[in-house]
Amino acid sequence: MLNERIRELRLAAGFSQVELAEKLGVSKQSVSNWENDNIQPSIEMLVKISRIFNVSTDFILGEDNHTYIEVTNLTKTQIHHVQQIINDIIGC
């Protein structure tokens, strides 16, 4: 599950393995090994991965299937607009 989540997040963001490796400060081989389930990233690396993709470490580990949108730097009005857009998309 972990290897699949990392691959899915990387592809959804449009990153190559090389690009993700550069962002994390590791080799392309490390990313490849994670995605092929040969090795697992360290706890510290899981935290870095979660920050790059704006997901929780629980999501990466398959313990949480919720997806979140970071709105910390938005105003209350902007957050309200984002929520309206989401509601329109899902048909609420």
C-alpha positions, 0 to 999 in steps of 0.5 A, a space after each residue: 500500500 505504501 509503495 502504491 500511495 507514493 507512486 500515485 501521489 507522485 504521478 498525480 503531481 506530475 513528478 518524475 522519480 528524479 524530480 521527487 528525489 530532488 525535492 526530497 534530497 535523495 537518489 532516484 534509486 531511493 524513490 524507485 525502491 520505495 515504489 517497487 516495495 524493495 525498501 520503505 522510507 524512514 519516518 523522517 522521509 515519510 514526513 517530508 513526502 507528506 509535506 510535499 504532497 499536502 497529505 497526512 502520513 496516515 494517508 501515505 500509510 493507507 490508514 486514512 483515505 481522506 484527502 485534504 486541501 490546505 487552506 491555512 493562508 486563505 481568508 475566511 471568504 476565500 475558504 468559503 469560496 473554495 467550499 462552494 466550488 467543492 460543493 458544486 463539483 460533488 453536487 451538494 
